[in-house]
Amino acid sequence: MTFWLTIIGMGIVTYATRLSFVLLLGQVEIPPVVRRALRLTPSAVFAAIIFPELLQPGGTLDVSVGNPRLLAGVLAGLVAWRTQNVLLTVGVGMATLWILQMLMP
């Protein structure tokens, strides 16, 4: 019972937090500079999550051809750039990583 109350409580807190921003930002005019910065936030967060995993597998810097995560990430980046297809990008990146991990010691 405690588990479900915690889940429901966190759902309410999350919903209330998001709703407060919607209600607040519906009343206030956001400056163009802030709007531009907010548009770039998802990309910055994504990069902050992904790049350490690509460049520092195991906690040490590895920018070599022997780093399968980096190679898969570069290939996924090229697919994303050329096709603009998220599912294809994720699929190619994951498949490449799995294949490289099987082939590399």
Backbone as a ProteinNet text record, in pm:
[ID]
protein_1_A
[PRIMARY]
MTFWLTIIGMGIVTYATRLSFVLLLGQVEIPPVVRRALRLTPSAVFAAIIFPELLQPGGTLDVSVGNPRLLAGVLAGLVAWRTQNVLLTVGVGMATLWILQMLMP
[TERTIARY]
82.7	0	87.3	195.8	286.1	347.6	381.4	440.1	346	218.8	123	91.7	87.6	66.8	184.1	304.5	422.9	416	381	370	264	148.2	40.3	81.1	144.9	190.6	292.3	387.3	487.6	424.1	323	251.3	182.3	120.8	52.5	153	266.4	370	423.6	449.5	500.1	398.6	274.2	168.6	153	153.9	138.5	254.7	375.3	491.6	479.3	445.1	431.1	314.5	205.4	89	119.4	198.3	231.1	308.7	400	473.7	382.8	291.9	199.1	112.2	59.1	-26	53.1	174.8	257.9	302.1	350.6	401.3	288.9	166.6	53.4	18.6	62.7	31.2	144.9	266.2	384.9	441	484.2	550.8	698.4	744.5	883.2	968	1079.9	1167.6	1223.2	1247.1	1297.7	1428.7	1516.7	1644.2	1619.5	1528	1496	1429.3	1342.1	1275.4	1376.1	1475.1	1579	1659.3	1692.5	1769.2	1689.1	1561.2	1477.5	1462.2	1465.6	1458.3	1581.2	1694.9	1819.6	1842.1	1759.8	1778.4	1774.5	1677.7	1678	1805.1	1857.2	1981.4	2098.1	2104.4	2213.3	2205.5	2086.5	2070.2	2106	2060	2092	2242.8	2310.6	2456	2525.2	2476.8	2537.1	2521.3	2417	2396.7	2477.4	2478.6	2536.6	2688.9	2745.1	2888.4	2980	2951.6	3038.7	3039.3	2925.9	2920.6	2996.6	2996.8	3068.9	3219.5	3259.3	3401.2	3472.5	3397.9	3460.4	3397.7	3403.1	3348.9	3436.3	3376.5	3453.8	3519.5	3491.1	3543	3674.6	3735.1	3860.2	3839.1	3903.7	3889.9	3943.2	3861.8	3901.6	3847.3	3934.4	3895.6	3973.9	3959	4033.1	3936.7	3991.8	3913.2	3872	3936.2	3902.3	3785.3	3722	3608	3479.4	3412.7	3293.2	3178.4	3169.6	3061.9	3081.2	3204.2	3232.5	3204.6	3247.4	3223.2	3073.4	2998.5	2854	2787.1	2834.8	2779.3	2804.2	2924	2955.9	2868.6	2854	2769	2623.2	2575.8	2437.9	2421.9	2523.1	2518	2509.9	2584.7	2578.3	2441.5	2385.1	2252.2	2148.9	2159.9	2066.6	2077.7	2199.3	2222.2	2166.1	2186.8	2144.1	1994.8	1935.7	1797.9	1697.8	1741.8	1652.4	1543.8	1575.6	1482.3	1531.5	1457.5	1501.5	1507.4	1403.4	1401.5	1514.1	1538.8	1648.6	1782.3	1798	1921.1	1946.7	1845.3	1860.3	1887.2	1814.5	1833.9	1973.1	2021.1	2155.8	2261.3	2244.4	2341	2348	2231.5	2228.7	2284.3	2242.5	2291.5	2443.1	2492.6	2636.4	2711.2	2659.8	2725.5	2728.9	2616.9	2613.1	2709.9	2712.7	2803.3	2947.8	2981.6	3120.4	3160.9	3069.3	3103	3126	3056.7	3080.8	3213.5	3251.6	3372.7	3499.3	3487.1	3605.2	3620.9	3746.7	3769.2	3727
-119.8	0	126.4	123.8	239.1	265.9	158.1	172.4	249	207.7	271.5	414.4	440.4	578.8	667.1	611	686.5	716.3	617.4	636.3	742.2	731.2	827.5	967.2	975.1	1104.5	1169.9	1092.6	1147.9	1189.8	1116.5	1156.4	1289.8	1308.3	1434.9	1549.6	1526	1629.3	1665.3	1564.8	1590.4	1668.8	1626.4	1695.4	1839.4	1859.9	1995.2	2085.1	2030.8	2109.8	2153.1	2060.8	2094.4	2189.8	2168	2253.9	2395.8	2408.9	2542.9	2622.3	2556	2626.6	2663.7	2576.8	2606.8	2726.8	2725.4	2835.7	2965.6	2956.9	3075.7	3133.1	3047.7	3096.5	3140.1	3097.6	3144.9	3289	3338.1	3473.6	3572.8	3522.2	3607.9	3600.9	3714.7	3718.4	3685.4	3582.8	3539.1	3615.8	3673.6	3746.2	3652	3706	3622.5	3550.6	3612.5	3549.5	3424	3432.1	3318.1	3208.9	3248.1	3150.9	3073.7	3144.3	3077.4	2982.3	3025.5	2939.1	2815.2	2829.7	2716.3	2617.6	2666	2576	2487.2	2534.4	2458	2367.5	2379.8	2302.1	2151.2	2095.3	1949.9	1897.8	1969.6	1926.6	1929.3	2032	2042.3	1931.5	1900.8	1793.2	1659.5	1635.9	1511.5	1494.9	1601	1595.3	1569.3	1630.2	1611.1	1467.7	1399.9	1261.1	1166	1189.9	1096.3	1105.3	1224.3	1236.4	1174.2	1185.6	1115	963.6	905.6	761.4	724.1	812.2	783.8	801.9	904.8	939.6	879.5	838.9	785.9	654	552.3	424.1	368.9	331.6	280.8	390.5	515.4	625.9	685.1	628.5	684.4	731.7	841.6	899.8	803	771.6	680.6	735.3	806.9	864.9	791.7	659.3	578.6	496.2	433.4	347.2	220.1	190.9	73.6	96.2	211.9	243.7	219.1	104.4	73.9	171.9	227.7	324.5	451.2	495.5	615.3	590.3	476	443.8	433.5	366.5	355.1	491.4	576.1	709.8	796.9	786.4	863.5	817.3	684.9	634	676.2	668.5	711.6	861	939.6	1082.9	1110.7	1033.6	1049.6	1010.3	902.1	859.8	967.1	1021.9	1127	1249.2	1285.9	1404.3	1385.1	1265.6	1241.1	1212.3	1138.6	1093.6	1171.6	1231	1301.5	1207.6	1078.4	977	923.3	950.1	913.3	762.2	691.9	546.6	478.3	522.7	466.4	495.9	615.7	654.2	565.2	547.7	464.2	319.4	270.1	132.4	107.4	196.9	181.6	192.5	287.4	302.5	180.2	128	9.9	-112.6	-135	-250.7	-243	-124.6	-106.3	-134.1	-83.1	-106.5	-255	-323.1	-467.1	-546	-513.3	-583.6	-557	-430.8	-396.9	-460	-467.8	-530.4	-680	-741.5	-884.3	-905.9	-813.6	-829.6	-787	-687.5	-636.6	-710	-733.7	-807.7	-731.8
0	0	0	76.9	82	-55.3	-124.9	-257.8	-350.2	-355.5	-444.4	-402.7	-274.1	-228	-269	-262.7	-305.1	-455	-535.3	-680.3	-713.1	-650.9	-675.5	-628.6	-512	-460.7	-552.5	-602	-692.7	-825.2	-869.9	-991.1	-972.3	-857	-827.8	-821.1	-755	-744	-883	-965.9	-1100.4	-1183.2	-1176.8	-1252	-1204.7	-1072.5	-1017.6	-1059.3	-1059	-1099.3	-1244.9	-1331.1	-1473.3	-1497.4	-1429.8	-1445.4	-1398.8	-1291.9	-1242.7	-1347.6	-1418.9	-1523.1	-1639.6	-1675.8	-1785.3	-1748.7	-1627.1	-1583.8	-1570.2	-1515.6	-1497	-1631.5	-1719.5	-1847.1	-1940.8	-1913.5	-1992.3	-1960.1	-1844.4	-1799.8	-1826	-1846.4	-1855.5	-1997.5	-2048.9	-2179.8	-2160.1	-2228.3	-2215.5	-2316.6	-2271.2	-2363.7	-2471.7	-2590.5	-2701.2	-2668.5	-2592.1	-2556.1	-2471.7	-2377.8	-2293.1	-2375.7	-2466.8	-2554	-2637.7	-2692.7	-2772.1	-2685	-2564.1	-2473.4	-2435	-2410.6	-2373.6	-2489.6	-2612.7	-2727.9	-2736.7	-2688.4	-2696.9	-2576.1	-2473.2	-2351.3	-2374	-2447.2	-2465.4	-2531	-2629.3	-2694.7	-2597.6	-2514.6	-2417.6	-2313.4	-2266.9	-2168.4	-2231	-2354	-2423.9	-2438.9	-2479.8	-2495.9	-2362.2	-2255.7	-2123.5	-2074.4	-2117.5	-2076.9	-2165.4	-2295.4	-2391.4	-2402.7	-2412.1	-2440.3	-2335.2	-2205.9	-2110.6	-2132.7	-2169.9	-2196	-2322.6	-2421.2	-2544.6	-2528	-2455.6	-2446.7	-2327.2	-2224.8	-2103.3	-2060.1	-2143.9	-2098.3	-1986.5	-1877.1	-1764.1	-1682.7	-1712.2	-1632.2	-1679.1	-1784	-1835	-1978.7	-2013	-2146.2	-2251	-2350.8	-2458.9	-2590.4	-2662.1	-2790.6	-2899.8	-2902.3	-2998.3	-3082.9	-3184.4	-3271.2	-3196.6	-3085.3	-3006.3	-2911.5	-2916.4	-2830.4	-2908.9	-2885.3	-2964.2	-2941.5	-2822.5	-2795.7	-2879.1	-2888.2	-2967.3	-3115.1	-3165.5	-3306.4	-3336	-3248.7	-3267.3	-3257.3	-3165.6	-3151	-3272.9	-3329.8	-3450.3	-3566.9	-3582.3	-3690	-3668.7	-3546	-3516.5	-3544.9	-3512.7	-3542.2	-3691.7	-3771	-3916.4	-3970.9	-3917.9	-3961.1	-3924.4	-3803.6	-3760.5	-3850.1	-3883.1	-3965.9	-4107.4	-4165.3	-4302.7	-4315	-4216.8	-4233.7	-4150.5	-4039.6	-3947.5	-3893.4	-3882.2	-3836	-3702	-3595.6	-3461.5	-3444.4	-3488.3	-3470.9	-3548.3	-3669.4	-3747	-3680.1	-3627.7	-3559.7	-3438.1	-3355.6	-3236.1	-3276.1	-3374.9	-3419.2	-3473.4	-3559	-3616.2	-3506.4	-3416.1	-3307.3	-3217.4	-3179.6	-3093	-3163.8	-3288.9	-3363.6	-3382.6	-3414.9	-3433.3	-3303.6	-3192.1	-3063.5	-3030.6	-3048.6	-3018.3	-3106	-3234.6	-3325.8	-3288.9	-3262.7	-3227.1	-3094.6	-2998.6	-2872.3	-2887.6	-2982.9	-3008.8	-3080.1	-3168.8	-3248.5	-3175.1	-3088.6	-3018.5	-2885	-2845.8	-2720.2	-2597.1
[MASK]
+++++++++++++++++++++++++++++++++++++++++++++++++++++++++++++++++++++++++++++++++++++++++++++++++++++++++

